[in-house]
Amino acid sequence: MRASATARGGIDLSAYARHRPASSKLFDHGAALPRGAEIAGPGPGVRADGLRVALFSGNYNCVRDGANKALNRLVAHLLDRGAAVRIYSPAAPVPAFAPAGDLVPVPSIAIPGRPEYRLATGLPARIRDDIRRFAPNIVHLSAPDLLNMKARRFARSMGVPVVASLHTRFDTYFAYYGLGLLRRPATALLSHFYRGCDMVLAPNRFEAAGLEEMGVEPGAIRLWGRGVDTETFTPALRDPAWRRAQGFADEDMVLLFFGRLVLEKGLDVFADTVGELRRRGHRARALVVGMGPAEQHFRDRLGDAVFAGHLEGQQLGRAVASADILINPSVTEAFGNVNLEAMAAGLAIVSANVGSARALIDDRMTGRLVAPNPADLADAAMELMLRRGERAALGRAAHRAACGYRWSDILDGAIASYHVASLPAGPAPG
């Protein structure tokens, strides 16, 4: 039996419908609540008292990536708002960072070829006993792996509502490793996983449409986007002296690659784009911010480039703001944190024209959206390299747009979704 939500300052849930894809029925059967049940939404004073959230993650703090950072932010916010949270995830021998909340390690093995990631081997009895003692009233699943599959089944046995959040399109990765034939069965697995949840949180309207195409009921989908830290990512941190210290001349056009150095981020396309610009006679200098297992491959492909490695805090913000153009060739992003962070830093963005980018960027207003191939990316980058005024205007507009993505509001929206998921199921409005 689901616990009823506590009324805390009402919100018109139909407002969420404005983000839905064209022709979608998203929220048509979820906006109306039982009489008297008002659910808190984004805004000051939203509370999570009474929520007991069991969060299941594939790699909660094993790797510092966008999904893990978002989940850790969510847990910290839930605790601050009065919820009880317990996290179940594989744990690395040397974690990437200290976890937010109480982390219960589950049995796991390192993934062959990608040892920084771990794969849970199941949900043993001692973990199930721990979950029972915690007595969650929300189970949050964040990865379609064995642990989360078993957690979904266990939540059903306990009568606890299941909320899943979509962070990564794993089915898009296989082609980068010569395993393209696995994409169709992987998509089928994702469909089975998400269709079995009471609610699925999509990072944007395009991924929401993708979930509908997988067969997830429109009324079960809600939006949970991502925010940006505007103290870390700000034009104010641009630093010409830092650029010079890295070996860049003042007249160099610094093209930024920002993210984990893995093949599925489009490393080869970025390298080919820089090569194309050089073939056209432009002095294109690459700045790479990030680390990963494909770093040596990327170094070999790029040639003349500055690899700044893994940076955090103001050092990260300074490096990003000190570039001139972000080129993001990735077609595998579910949200696109890199685009949003570079926008907040005031950069002109040239991004692959995919759903995650279209959700953040208005073409020729807050960035450029182009086909994800070296020729088109180079064309757009070259225009901006030659047109300083246009480049600066795009960066200013991008910064203004990014400042609207406040973490506090977005995380309060997740609390609102938890409250909705905890409502007793009822008939759709007629």
C-alpha positions as CSV (number, residue, x, y, z in Angstrom):
1,M,0.0,0.0,0.0
2,R,1.5,3.3,-1.0
3,A,1.8,6.1,1.6
4,S,-0.2,9.2,0.8
5,A,1.8,12.3,0.2
6,T,1.9,15.2,2.6
7,A,0.3,18.4,1.4
8,R,3.0,21.2,1.4
9,G,2.0,24.3,-0.6
10,G,0.3,23.3,-3.8
11,I,1.5,23.3,-7.3
12,D,-0.4,22.9,-10.5
13,L,1.2,19.7,-11.9
14,S,-0.2,20.4,-15.4
15,A,2.5,23.0,-15.6
16,Y,5.0,20.2,-16.2
17,A,3.1,19.4,-19.5
18,R,4.6,22.4,-21.2
19,H,7.9,20.5,-21.6
20,R,6.4,17.5,-23.4
21,P,7.2,16.5,-27.0
22,A,4.7,17.4,-29.7
23,S,1.8,14.9,-29.9
24,S,2.8,13.3,-26.6
25,K,0.2,12.4,-24.1
26,L,2.8,12.9,-21.3
27,F,1.1,13.9,-18.1
28,D,-2.4,13.7,-19.6
29,H,-3.2,11.1,-16.9
30,G,-0.8,12.3,-14.2
31,A,-1.6,16.0,-13.8
32,A,-4.8,15.6,-11.9
33,L,-4.4,14.4,-8.3
34,P,-7.0,13.0,-5.8
35,R,-9.1,15.7,-4.2
36,G,-7.2,17.3,-1.3
37,A,-3.8,16.0,-2.3
38,E,-1.6,18.9,-3.1
39,I,2.0,18.1,-3.9
40,A,4.9,20.4,-3.4
41,G,6.9,21.4,-6.4
42,P,9.9,23.5,-7.2
43,G,10.2,26.6,-5.0
44,P,11.5,27.7,-1.6
45,G,10.5,25.6,1.4
46,V,9.9,22.3,-0.4
47,R,10.3,19.5,2.1
48,A,11.0,15.8,1.9
49,D,10.0,14.9,5.5
50,G,8.6,11.4,5.6
51,L,10.3,10.2,2.5
52,R,12.5,7.1,3.0
53,V,14.4,6.6,-0.3
54,A,16.4,3.5,-1.1
55,L,18.6,4.5,-4.1
56,F,20.2,1.9,-6.2
57,S,23.1,2.9,-8.4
58,G,25.5,1.1,-10.7
59,N,28.6,3.0,-9.7
60,Y,27.6,5.7,-7.1
61,N,31.0,7.1,-6.5
62,C,33.3,4.7,-8.4
63,V,33.7,7.2,-11.3
64,R,33.2,11.0,-11.4
65,D,30.7,11.3,-14.3
66,G,27.6,13.3,-14.8
67,A,25.2,10.6,-13.7
68,N,27.0,10.0,-10.4
69,K,27.5,13.7,-9.7
70,A,23.7,14.2,-10.2
71,L,22.7,11.3,-7.9
72,N,25.1,12.5,-5.2
73,R,23.6,16.0,-5.5
74,L,20.1,14.6,-5.2
75,V,21.0,12.6,-2.1
76,A,22.5,15.6,-0.4
77,H,19.5,17.7,-1.3
78,L,17.1,15.0,0.0
79,L,18.9,14.8,3.3
80,D,18.9,18.6,3.6
81,R,15.1,18.7,3.0
82,G,14.4,16.1,5.7
83,A,14.3,12.7,3.9
84,A,16.0,9.5,5.0
85,V,18.2,8.0,2.2
86,R,20.2,4.8,1.9
87,I,22.3,4.0,-1.2
88,Y,23.0,0.5,-2.5
89,S,25.8,0.4,-5.0
90,P,29.1,-1.3,-5.9
91,A,32.0,0.4,-4.2
92,A,35.5,0.8,-5.7
93,P,38.7,0.0,-3.8
94,V,39.7,3.7,-4.4
95,P,36.5,5.7,-4.8
96,A,36.5,8.8,-7.1
97,F,35.0,11.0,-4.3
98,A,33.4,10.7,-0.9
99,P,29.7,9.6,-1.2
100,A,26.8,11.8,-0.1
101,G,24.6,9.8,2.3
102,D,24.9,6.3,3.7
103,L,26.4,4.0,1.1
104,V,25.9,0.2,1.5
105,P,28.4,-1.6,-0.8
106,V,26.9,-4.5,-2.7
107,P,29.0,-7.5,-4.1
108,S,30.5,-6.5,-7.5
109,I,33.3,-7.2,-10.0
110,A,35.3,-4.9,-12.1
111,I,34.2,-4.7,-15.8
112,P,36.8,-6.2,-18.1
113,G,38.5,-3.6,-20.1
114,R,36.9,-0.8,-18.1
115,P,38.1,-1.5,-14.5
116,E,37.0,1.9,-13.2
117,Y,33.4,0.7,-13.5
118,R,32.0,-2.2,-11.5
119,L,29.1,-4.5,-12.1
120,A,27.0,-5.7,-9.2
121,T,26.6,-9.5,-9.1
122,G,23.2,-9.5,-7.4
123,L,21.1,-8.6,-4.4
124,P,22.1,-11.1,-1.6
125,A,20.1,-11.9,1.5
126,R,22.1,-9.6,3.8
127,I,21.4,-6.6,1.5
128,R,17.7,-7.5,1.3
129,D,17.6,-7.6,5.1
130,D,19.2,-4.2,5.3
131,I,16.6,-2.8,2.9
132,R,13.8,-4.3,5.0
133,R,15.2,-2.7,8.2
134,F,15.5,0.7,6.4
135,A,11.8,0.3,5.3
136,P,11.8,2.6,2.3
137,N,8.6,4.1,0.9
138,I,10.3,5.0,-2.4
139,V,12.8,2.8,-4.3
140,H,14.8,4.8,-6.8
141,L,16.6,2.8,-9.6
142,S,19.2,4.6,-11.6
143,A,20.8,2.0,-13.9
144,P,19.3,-0.9,-15.9
145,D,21.7,-3.5,-14.5
146,L,21.3,-6.7,-12.6
147,L,21.3,-5.0,-9.2
148,N,18.5,-2.6,-10.2
149,M,16.5,-5.3,-11.9
150,K,16.6,-7.4,-8.7
151,A,15.8,-4.3,-6.6
152,R,12.8,-3.6,-8.7
153,R,11.5,-7.2,-8.1
154,F,12.2,-6.9,-4.4
155,A,10.4,-3.5,-4.2
156,R,7.4,-5.1,-5.8
157,S,7.4,-7.9,-3.1
158,M,7.5,-5.1,-0.4
159,G,4.7,-3.1,-2.1
160,V,7.0,-0.1,-2.5
161,P,6.6,2.2,-5.5
162,V,9.5,2.2,-7.9
163,V,10.9,5.3,-9.5
164,A,13.6,5.0,-12.2
165,S,15.8,7.8,-13.6
166,L,17.3,7.7,-17.1
167,H,20.9,9.0,-17.1
168,T,22.6,7.2,-19.9
169,R,21.7,5.6,-23.3
170,F,23.8,2.5,-22.9
171,D,22.4,1.1,-26.1
172,T,24.2,3.8,-28.1
173,Y,27.7,2.7,-26.8
174,F,28.1,-0.7,-28.6
175,A,28.9,0.7,-32.0
176,Y,32.1,2.4,-30.6
177,Y,33.5,-1.0,-29.6
178,G,32.6,-3.1,-32.6
179,L,29.5,-4.5,-31.0
180,G,26.8,-2.8,-33.0
181,L,24.8,-6.0,-33.3
182,L,24.0,-5.7,-29.6
183,R,22.2,-2.4,-29.9
184,R,18.8,-3.9,-30.7
185,P,18.8,-6.4,-27.7
186,A,20.1,-3.7,-25.5
187,T,17.2,-1.4,-26.4
188,A,14.8,-4.2,-25.7
189,L,16.4,-4.6,-22.3
190,L,16.0,-0.9,-21.6
191,S,12.3,-1.1,-22.7
192,H,11.6,-4.0,-20.4
193,F,13.4,-2.3,-17.5
194,Y,11.7,1.1,-17.7
195,R,8.2,-0.3,-18.5
196,G,8.3,-2.2,-15.2
197,C,8.6,1.0,-13.1
198,D,5.8,3.1,-11.6
199,M,7.5,6.3,-12.7
200,V,10.4,7.2,-15.0
201,L,12.3,10.5,-14.7
202,A,13.5,11.6,-18.1
203,P,16.2,14.3,-18.3
204,N,14.5,16.2,-21.1
205,R,11.5,16.0,-23.4
206,F,13.4,14.3,-26.2
207,E,14.4,11.4,-23.9
208,A,10.8,11.4,-22.7
209,A,9.7,10.8,-26.3
210,G,12.2,8.0,-26.6
211,L,10.8,6.3,-23.5
212,E,7.3,6.5,-25.0
213,E,8.7,4.8,-28.1
214,M,10.0,2.1,-25.9
215,G,6.5,1.5,-24.6
216,V,6.6,3.4,-21.3
217,E,3.1,4.8,-20.5
218,P,3.1,8.5,-21.0
219,G,1.4,9.1,-17.7
220,A,4.4,7.4,-16.0
221,I,7.0,9.8,-17.3
222,R,8.1,13.0,-15.6
223,L,11.0,15.3,-16.3
224,W,14.0,15.6,-14.0
225,G,16.7,17.7,-15.7
226,R,20.1,18.8,-14.4
227,G,21.4,22.1,-13.1
228,V,24.7,23.9,-13.3
229,D,26.9,25.4,-10.7
230,T,27.2,29.0,-11.8
231,E,30.0,29.7,-9.3
232,T,32.2,27.1,-10.9
233,F,31.1,27.8,-14.5
234,T,31.2,31.5,-15.1
235,P,32.8,33.9,-17.7
236,A,34.3,35.7,-14.7
237,L,36.9,32.9,-14.4
238,R,38.4,33.4,-17.9
239,D,42.1,33.9,-17.4
240,P,44.5,35.0,-20.2
241,A,47.5,34.4,-18.0
242,W,46.3,30.8,-17.5
243,R,46.0,30.4,-21.3
244,R,49.6,31.6,-21.8
245,A,50.9,29.3,-19.1
246,Q,49.4,26.4,-21.0
247,G,51.3,27.5,-24.1
248,F,48.5,29.2,-26.0
249,A,49.2,32.5,-27.7
250,D,46.7,35.3,-27.3
251,E,45.7,35.0,-30.9
252,D,45.2,31.2,-30.8
253,M,41.6,30.0,-31.2
254,V,41.3,27.4,-28.3
255,L,38.9,24.6,-29.1
256,L,37.7,22.7,-26.0
257,F,36.9,19.1,-25.5
258,F,35.5,18.6,-22.1
259,G,34.5,15.3,-20.5
260,R,35.6,11.7,-19.9
261,L,38.0,10.4,-22.5
262,V,36.1,7.4,-23.7
263,L,35.4,6.5,-27.4
264,E,31.6,7.0,-27.1
265,K,32.1,10.7,-26.4
266,G,33.1,11.2,-30.0
267,L,36.9,11.5,-29.6
268,D,37.6,10.5,-33.2
269,V,35.1,13.0,-34.6
270,F,36.6,15.8,-32.5
271,A,40.1,14.9,-33.6
272,D,39.0,14.8,-37.3
273,T,37.2,18.2,-36.9
274,V,40.4,19.8,-35.6
275,G,42.3,18.1,-38.4
276,E,39.9,19.5,-40.9
277,L,40.3,23.0,-39.6
278,R,44.0,22.7,-39.8
279,R,43.8,21.5,-43.4
280,R,41.8,24.6,-44.2
281,G,44.7,26.7,-42.9
282,H,43.4,27.7,-39.5
283,R,45.5,27.7,-36.4
284,A,43.2,25.5,-34.3
285,R,44.6,24.6,-30.9
286,A,42.8,22.0,-28.8
287,L,42.4,22.0,-25.0
288,V,41.3,18.7,-23.5
289,V,39.8,18.8,-20.0
290,G,39.2,15.3,-18.6
291,M,40.7,11.9,-18.2
292,G,39.8,8.4,-19.2
293,P,40.9,5.1,-20.6
294,A,41.1,6.4,-24.2
295,E,43.5,9.3,-23.4
296,Q,46.5,7.9,-25.2
297,H,44.4,7.1,-28.3
298,F,43.1,10.7,-28.2
299,R,46.6,12.1,-27.8
300,D,47.8,10.1,-30.8
301,R,44.9,11.3,-32.9
302,L,45.0,15.0,-31.9
303,G,48.7,15.7,-32.1
304,D,49.3,19.3,-31.0
305,A,47.0,19.7,-28.0
306,V,47.0,20.6,-24.3
307,F,45.7,17.9,-22.0
308,A,44.8,19.6,-18.7
309,G,43.7,16.3,-17.0
310,H,41.1,16.0,-14.4
311,L,40.2,19.4,-12.8
312,E,37.7,20.4,-10.1
313,G,36.2,23.5,-8.6
314,Q,37.6,26.9,-9.7
315,Q,40.5,25.2,-11.6
316,L,37.9,23.5,-13.7
317,G,35.9,26.6,-14.2
318,R,39.0,28.6,-15.1
319,A,40.0,26.1,-17.8
320,V,36.6,25.9,-19.4
321,A,36.0,29.7,-19.4
322,S,39.5,30.3,-20.9
323,A,38.7,28.3,-24.1
324,D,37.0,30.0,-27.0
325,I,34.7,27.4,-28.5
326,L,33.4,24.1,-27.2
327,I,33.1,21.4,-29.8
328,N,30.9,18.6,-28.6
329,P,30.6,15.7,-31.1
330,S,28.9,13.3,-28.8
331,V,25.7,11.6,-29.9
332,T,25.3,9.4,-26.8
333,E,24.3,12.0,-24.2
334,A,21.0,11.7,-22.4
335,F,21.3,15.3,-20.9
336,G,24.5,17.0,-22.0
337,N,26.0,18.4,-18.8
338,V,29.1,19.5,-20.8
339,N,27.1,21.7,-23.1
340,L,25.3,23.3,-20.1
341,E,28.5,23.9,-18.2
342,A,30.3,25.4,-21.1
343,M,27.2,27.6,-21.8
344,A,27.3,28.9,-18.2
345,A,31.0,29.7,-18.7
346,G,30.1,31.9,-21.6
347,L,31.6,29.8,-24.4
348,A,30.2,29.6,-28.0
349,I,29.0,26.0,-28.4
350,V,29.2,23.8,-31.5
351,S,27.3,20.6,-30.7
352,A,26.1,17.6,-32.5
353,N,22.4,18.1,-33.3
354,V,20.9,15.5,-31.1
355,G,18.0,15.6,-28.7
356,S,20.0,16.3,-25.5
357,A,21.6,19.3,-27.3
358,R,18.3,20.6,-28.8
359,A,16.9,20.6,-25.2
360,L,19.5,23.1,-24.1
361,I,20.5,25.0,-27.2
362,D,18.5,27.2,-29.7
363,D,20.5,27.0,-32.9
364,R,22.2,30.3,-33.8
365,M,20.8,31.9,-30.7
366,T,22.6,30.2,-27.8
367,G,24.9,27.9,-29.8
368,R,25.2,26.0,-33.0
369,L,23.6,22.6,-33.7
370,V,25.0,20.7,-36.7
371,A,25.3,17.2,-38.1
372,P,27.8,15.2,-36.0
373,N,30.5,14.8,-38.7
374,P,33.9,16.5,-39.0
375,A,33.0,18.6,-42.1
376,D,29.8,20.2,-40.6
377,L,31.4,20.7,-37.2
378,A,34.4,22.3,-38.8
379,D,32.2,24.6,-40.9
380,A,30.3,25.9,-37.9
381,A,33.5,26.3,-35.8
382,M,35.2,28.1,-38.7
383,E,32.3,30.6,-38.9
384,L,32.7,31.4,-35.2
385,M,36.5,31.6,-35.4
386,L,36.2,34.2,-38.2
387,R,33.3,36.1,-36.7
388,R,34.4,37.3,-33.3
389,G,31.2,39.4,-32.7
390,E,28.9,36.5,-33.4
391,R,31.0,34.2,-31.2
392,A,30.9,36.6,-28.3
393,A,27.1,37.2,-28.7
394,L,26.4,33.4,-28.7
395,G,28.5,33.1,-25.5
396,R,26.6,35.8,-23.7
397,A,23.3,34.4,-24.8
398,A,24.4,30.9,-23.7
399,H,25.4,32.2,-20.3
400,R,22.0,33.8,-19.7
401,A,20.2,30.7,-20.8
402,A,22.3,28.4,-18.6
403,C,21.7,30.5,-15.5
404,G,18.1,29.4,-15.5
405,Y,19.1,25.8,-14.7
406,R,19.2,26.2,-10.9
407,W,20.1,23.0,-9.0
408,S,17.8,23.7,-6.1
409,D,14.7,24.1,-8.3
410,I,15.5,21.0,-10.3
411,L,16.2,18.9,-7.2
412,D,13.0,20.1,-5.6
413,G,11.2,18.9,-8.7
414,A,12.6,15.4,-8.0
415,I,11.1,15.6,-4.5
416,A,7.8,16.5,-6.1
417,S,8.0,13.5,-8.3
418,Y,8.7,11.2,-5.3
419,H,5.6,12.6,-3.6
420,V,3.5,11.9,-6.7
421,A,4.9,8.4,-7.0
422,S,3.8,7.7,-3.4
423,L,0.2,8.6,-4.0
424,P,-2.3,5.7,-4.1
425,A,-2.9,4.6,-7.6
426,G,-6.3,5.7,-8.9
427,P,-8.3,5.8,-12.2
428,A,-7.2,8.3,-14.8
429,P,-9.5,11.3,-15.0
430,G,-12.3,10.8,-17.5
